[in-house]
Amino acid sequence: MTPPWKAGWFNTGVQARKAELWRGVEAQHVISTMRLVDSVDEQRVLEDLLETSKPALPPEAAGQHYLVFTPFRYRAPRISRFGRVGEPGLWYGAEELETALAEVAYWKWRFLMDSTALAASALHTQHTFFKARVNGACIDLTSKPWNSAQRSWRHKSDYVDCQSLAQAAREREVAWIRYCSARIASGVCGAVLKMRALSLAPGFAQQTWACKTTSDGAYMQQAGSAERHAFDAHTWV
């Protein structure tokens, strides 16, 4: 299959770029281990045992926060826009908080819809959203020459072209890919390929959000706040 880009675009269309990206991670793991133990000491032992069962940290993770290195620690267990199953992990984020919320909501909905036993129920999860900095060689799919293939980059379910681009970008030491969200019309996302391109500022921004997901979509509300967002599944299909 012929890719929707030209090889020469890597010579003219890769530029150093900085951005701040919001990312959401599920916060259920602490609650899950608490259910299995009777004290703080027991939970600490359980967490240590779980840590030894995980893949070894990559060398470049030294000094990095776990919110940065965790996605790079594992091979991808499922497909994503720029990643195939079994490939090195990617760190996804979004320039706007609402876009990050929409991306998390979509993938929770996909999980629910792909689970036969759960599809008719409601899924309740809690997420931490935080802001990190990315700085490095960037392919900006919202700009020339890449934006001439916008249909491929923004397809709602076919990720083949995006995954091929990410593979080519890794081979050329590209640090991250900037692209338009397929979930929010004006949203912009980033897929970070290189851990060294990421950093967390001291006292980096964090927020806690609750998410309720059903077959109709997802509803998210910030803890301790009246701010909320609803996402309709009909816009995702």
BADO-950552 format. One record per residue (C-alpha): residue in three letters; x, y, z. Coordinates in steps of 0.5 Angstrom, whole numbers, padded with zeros to 4 digits, always signed. Layout:
<rs>
AlaXYZ ...
</rs>
This chain:
<rs>
Met+0000+0000+0000 Thr+0003+0007-0002 Pro+0003+0012+0004 Pro+0000+0018+0004 Trp+0006+0022+0004 Lys+0013+0023+0000 Ala+0019+0021+0003 Gly+0022+0028+0002 Trp+0017+0031+0007 Phe+0022+0028+0012 Asn+0027+0033+0010 Thr+0022+0039+0010 Gly+0017+0038+0015 Val+0020+0036+0021 Gln+0022+0042+0026 Ala+0024+0043+0033 Arg+0017+0044+0037 Lys+0015+0045+0044 Ala+0008+0044+0047 Glu+0005+0043+0054 Leu+0000+0037+0053 Trp-0005+0034+0058 Arg-0006+0027+0059 Gly-0011+0022+0063 Val-0009+0016+0067 Glu-0014+0012+0071 Ala-0013+0012+0078 Gln-0016+0006+0080 His-0010+0002+0081 Val-0009+0004+0088 Ile-0016+0003+0090 Ser-0016-0004+0087 Thr-0010-0006+0092 Met-0013-0003+0098 Arg-0019-0008+0097 Leu-0014-0014+0098 Val-0010-0012+0104 Asp-0012-0010+0111 Ser-0006-0004+0113 Val-0002+0001+0110 Asp+0004-0004+0111 Glu+0001-0010+0107 Gln-0001-0005+0101 Arg+0006-0003+0101 Val+0009-0010+0101 Leu+0003-0012+0095 Glu+0005-0006+0091 Asp+0013-0008+0092 Leu+0011-0015+0089 Leu+0007-0012+0083 Glu+0013-0008+0081 Thr+0018-0014+0081 Ser+0013-0017+0076 Lys+0013-0011+0071 Pro+0018-0010+0065 Ala+0025-0007+0067 Leu+0025+0000+0066 Pro+0029+0003+0060 Pro+0035+0006+0062 Glu+0033+0013+0060 Ala+0027+0013+0065 Ala+0033+0014+0070 Gly+0030+0021+0074 Gln+0024+0021+0070 His+0017+0021+0074 Tyr+0013+0015+0073 Leu+0007+0019+0069 Val+0012+0020+0064 Phe+0016+0013+0063 Thr+0010+0008+0065 Pro+0007+0008+0057 Phe+0014+0007+0055 Arg+0015+0001+0060 Tyr+0011-0004+0056 Arg+0010-0006+0049 Ala+0003-0004+0046 Pro-0003-0009+0049 Arg-0008-0006+0043 Ile-0008-0002+0037 Ser-0008+0006+0038 Arg-0008+0011+0033 Phe+0000+0011+0032 Gly+0001+0004+0035 Arg+0001-0003+0033 Val+0000-0009+0038 Gly+0007-0011+0041 Glu+0010-0004+0038 Pro+0014+0000+0043 Gly+0009+0004+0048 Leu+0007+0011+0046 Trp+0005+0017+0051 Tyr-0001+0021+0048 Gly-0003+0028+0050 Ala-0007+0034+0048 Glu-0006+0041+0048 Glu-0013+0042+0051 Leu-0016+0039+0057 Glu-0023+0038+0054 Thr-0019+0034+0048 Ala-0016+0030+0053 Leu-0022+0028+0057 Ala-0025+0027+0050 Glu-0020+0022+0048 Val-0020+0018+0055 Ala-0028+0018+0054 Tyr-0027+0015+0047 Trp-0023+0009+0049 Lys-0027+0008+0056 Trp-0033+0007+0051 Arg-0029+0003+0046 Phe-0027-0002+0052 Leu-0034-0002+0054 Met-0037-0004+0047 Asp-0031-0009+0046 Ser-0033-0013+0052 Thr-0039-0017+0051 Ala-0041-0018+0058 Leu-0040-0010+0060 Ala-0044-0007+0054 Ala-0050-0006+0057 Ser-0048-0004+0064 Ala-0045+0003+0066 Leu-0037+0003+0067 His-0035+0008+0073 Thr-0028+0010+0073 Gln-0023+0015+0076 His-0018+0019+0072 Thr-0012+0024+0074 Phe-0011+0029+0069 Phe-0004+0032+0069 Lys+0000+0037+0064 Ala+0007+0035+0062 Arg+0012+0039+0057 Val+0014+0036+0050 Asn+0020+0039+0046 Gly+0024+0036+0040 Ala+0024+0034+0033 Cys+0016+0034+0031 Ile+0012+0032+0025 Asp+0006+0037+0025 Leu+0000+0034+0021 Thr-0004+0040+0022 Ser+0001+0044+0017 Lys+0004+0043+0011 Pro+0006+0039+0007 Trp+0003+0034+0012 Asn-0004+0037+0012 Ser-0005+0035+0005 Ala-0007+0028+0008 Gln-0011+0030+0013 Arg-0017+0025+0011 Ser-0012+0019+0013 Trp-0009+0023+0020 Arg-0016+0024+0022 His-0020+0018+0020 Lys-0024+0015+0026 Ser-0023+0008+0026 Asp-0017+0006+0021 Tyr-0010+0008+0023 Val-0006+0004+0018 Asp-0003+0010+0015 Cys-0002+0013+0022 Gln+0001+0007+0024 Ser+0006+0007+0018 Leu+0008+0014+0019 Ala+0010+0013+0026 Gln+0014+0007+0024 Ala+0018+0011+0019 Ala+0018+0017+0024 Arg+0022+0012+0029 Glu+0027+0010+0024 Arg+0028+0018+0023 Glu+0029+0019+0031 Val+0023+0024+0031 Ala+0021+0025+0038 Trp+0013+0027+0037 Ile+0008+0028+0032 Arg+0003+0033+0033 Tyr-0004+0032+0030 Cys-0012+0034+0030 Ser-0016+0030+0034 Ala-0021+0026+0031 Arg-0026+0027+0037 Ile-0026+0034+0038 Ala-0027+0038+0032 Ser-0022+0044+0034 Gly-0017+0039+0039 Val-0010+0038+0038 Cys-0006+0032+0040 Gly+0001+0029+0041 Ala+0004+0022+0040 Val+0010+0022+0044 Leu+0015+0017+0041 Lys+0021+0019+0045 Met+0021+0019+0053 Arg+0027+0024+0053 Ala+0023+0029+0050 Leu+0018+0029+0056 Ser+0019+0033+0062 Leu+0014+0035+0068 Ala+0015+0042+0071 Pro+0016+0042+0079 Gly+0009+0043+0082 Phe+0006+0040+0075 Ala-0002+0041+0074 Gln-0006+0035+0076 Gln-0014+0034+0076 Thr-0018+0029+0078 Trp-0024+0027+0074 Ala-0030+0022+0075 Cys-0032+0018+0069 Lys-0039+0015+0067 Thr-0039+0011+0061 Thr-0045+0007+0058 Ser-0047+0005+0051 Asp-0049+0012+0049 Gly-0042+0016+0051 Ala-0039+0018+0057 Tyr-0040+0024+0062 Met-0034+0027+0066 Gln-0034+0031+0072 Gln-0028+0034+0076 Ala-0028+0032+0083 Gly-0030+0038+0088 Ser-0032+0042+0082 Ala-0038+0044+0078 Glu-0034+0043+0071 Arg-0037+0037+0067 His-0037+0035+0060 Ala-0041+0030+0056 Phe-0039+0026+0050 Asp-0044+0023+0045 Ala-0042+0016+0042 His-0046+0018+0036 Thr-0040+0023+0034 Trp-0035+0017+0035 Val-0038+0012+0030 
</rs>
